[in-house]
């Protein structure tokens, strides 16, 4: 039996507060609930590496790690998506599919959220669908992995 593909799911700052912080924007599900959604969406077809940090450099380290350890990367950069050239540059070094995620739709929010440094380095973007966007991203990543095999 071949090894299962590995999908990294990386989460940026303040997402550890999901379920508590502005639930009218981000929903009531916790990050643990979302991790369970991701594992369920993978349906045993992939190993999910699910992580969260409030530190930009840690995200960069994990993105670089994914270069050799993962077959796809999903990232909810949170606020760093709007500010981090470092994330953009790290993502550009990947040859695996990258899906950017946002629980809310940044285009409908404050003007400073309308630009993402991550989007131009991503294969695709899912935004505004709440926690269900993670499950959709897992399925999309699995489809892309299969297409590339």
N, C-alpha and C positions, 0 to 999 in steps of 0.2 A: 504494500500500500504506500503510495507516495506521501511525502510530508505535506501537511496542510500549509497553505499560504499563511503568511503573517500579515495582519493589518494593524498598523499603529493608529490609535485614536488619541490625539493630543489636544489638551484643553488648556487655555490660557487663564489670565488673571481673573479673580473673583468668581470663577465658575464653581469653586468649592462652596459658594454660598447659595447655589441654586436651591429653590424651594423656599428660601427665606428672603432673598434680595429681590425686590421689585417683581413679585410674582405676576402682576398684571402685564408685565413685559416678557418675562422669561419663563413663566409657568410655575407650577407647584412641584414638578418632579425634581428630585435631587440628582446629583451627579451619579450616585450609586444606582438610582433608577435608570438613568440613561445608559450606564455601563451594562446593566442587565438587558436593556433593549438591544444594544449592540451585539452582545453574545447571542441573544435569541435570533436576531436578524441573520447572523452568520450561519445559524442552523447546523453547526458542526462542520461547516465547509472551510472554516478559517480559524486560526488562533488570533484572538484579539488581545492586543497590548494596550491597555487603557490607562492614561496618565493625566494628571493635572498639576500645574505649577503656577505660582504668581510671579515667577522670575523669567525674564526674557532670555537670559543666557542659558538657562536650563532647557527651555524650548529649543533653542538653537542646537544644544548638545543632543537632544533626543532626535531632532530632524537629521542631524549628521549620522547618528546611530542607525536610523532607518535606512540609510543608503545601502547598508550591507545586511540588515536584519529583517527587512520587510519587503513585501511585494506591493504594498499600497500604503498611503498615509492619508488619514483624515485629520483635519485640524480646525478647531474652533479657536482662532487666535484671540478672540474677545477684543479688548481695546488695542492690543498690539497690532492687530490687522491694519489699523488706521495710522500707526506711528512707526512701525519697525521695518527699516530697510534691512536690518540683520536677518529677520525671518525671511524676507523676500530672497535675499542672497543665498541663504541656506537651502531654501526650497528649490531654487534654480539649479542647484548642484545635484538634484535627484533625477534619476531616470525612471522612477516608478510613478504611477498615477498619484496625483494629489487632489483631494477634494476639500475645498474650504467650506466650513459650516458656520451658520449663525442661527441661533434660536429665533431671534427677531429679524425683521427685514431692515437692514441699515439704511436702505434708500428711502424709507418712510420716516426716518428719525432725524436727529440733529444733523446739520450740514457737515460737521466735521466727521461724521460716520459714513459719508457717501463715498469716500475714497478708501480703497483697500490696497495696501502694498502686497498682500498675499494673493489677491485675485489674478494678477498678471503672471504669477508663477504656478497657478493651479490648473489642473485639467478641467475642473468644473467647480461650480459654486451652488450650494443649497442654502437658502435663507428664507426665514419667515414662516417656517413650518413647525416651529417648536421642537420638542424632543423627537418627534417622528422623523425629522430630517436626518437624524443620525442613522436610523434604520434604513432609510432610503439611500444614504451614502454608502453604507455597508453593502447593500445589494448592488449599487452601481460599481463599487470597487471590485466586487467579485465578478461582475460581468466583464469589466475591463481586463482583469487578470486572466479570465478564461479566453478572451479574444486574443490576448498577447501570447498565450501558451502555444 
